[in-house]
Amino acid sequence: QLVESGGGMVQPGGSLRLSCVASGFTFSDHDMSWIREAPGKGSEWISIIRADGSTYYKDSVKGRFSISRDNAKNTLYLQMDSLKPEDTALYYCGRGDNHYTDYWGQGTQVTVSA
């Protein structure tokens, strides 16, 4: 099970920190992803952290977002800074990467608006 939290409404330029608590599997063994879906658009894998700790960012968020994990707490994080209106979306955490994601959370809404 994956449960996200931390979404909300923020002004452009603001920050949010998303969390995803995992249960029911060995969190440290798996690559984990943050995925977002904006209205009228498909799923977009914006960041991935491998089991070995290596990271990937989509160009649109590189330098503004930071993914991390705390294996002792079975928790995945996404620190989002310098938020833009185009970051508005439903954000999901997923087990796996952009090639194969087998479990998704329920999502947390992020709205960036003045």
Stockholm file with secondary structure:
# STOCKHOLM 1.0

chainA/1-114         QLVESGGGMVQPGGSLRLSCVASGFTFSDHDMSWIREAPGKGSEWISIIRADGSTYYKDSVKGRFSISRDNAKNTLYLQMDSLKPEDTALYYCGRGDNHYTDYWGQGTQVTVSA
#=GR chainA/1-114 SS CEEEECCEEECTTCCEEEEEEECSSCGGGSCEEEEEECTTSCEEEEEEECTTSCEEECTTTTTTEEEEEETTTTEEEEEECSCCGGGCEEEEEEEECSSCEEEECCCEEEEECC
#=GC SS_cons         CEEEECCEEECTTCCEEEEEEECSSCGGGSCEEEEEECTTSCEEEEEEECTTSCEEECTTTTTTEEEEEETTTTEEEEEECSCCGGGCEEEEEEEECSSCEEEECCCEEEEECC
//
